[in-house]
Amino acid sequence: MDEPTYTFGSADNLRRYESEIHLDASKPHSIHGVSIDEKWSVVFGAGGGPTTVHQHSAVEFDGRLFLAVGNQVVCLDMQTARMEWSLEVDWASCFGLYWDNRHHALISHGELQISRLSLKGEKIWATDGRDIFTEGFRCLPMAIEVIDFNHEVYLLDYLTGRVLNRR
């Protein structure tokens, strides 16, 4: 859930969460809550540019939930709600997360960087563009396609992040 009015430590929030986690030391510009089948609930706050909850805010794989919050990605164990790791994936914002089953790849679509992440929370690679990546993102069978603000199209290699083609 998107929680833009949530205040950490306050009793006056619309919803209550069992756990509150600040992902960095900055004032949270993005606050997202998660609950699983009324078993547990947790709310996360992160800095960077503000983000909202949408269809690419989270990816579930192998009993874990990978969640984009602000400029961070969080990994949660879905049975226990234990945070396994968090990682700043972009200086500005993480627009979304994608799982490509063919390449067994967790991909972060950031405003300034496209990154491939390991399931253990490490950046395998990160690729910058000439401008911000705001105009499109797709996981294609042979490459990742991303379009920057100037409508320049980049095709990125899944394994290395190398730009295969730019047009």
Secondary structure, 3 states (H helix, E strand, C coil): CECCCCCCCCCCCCCCCCEEEECCCCCCCEEEEEEECCCEEEEEEECCCCCCCCCCCEEEECCEEEEEECCEEEEEECCCCCEEEEEECCCCCEEEEEEECCCCEEEEEECCEEEEECCCCCEEEEEECCCCCCCEEEECCCCEEEECCCCCEEEECCCCCCEEEEC
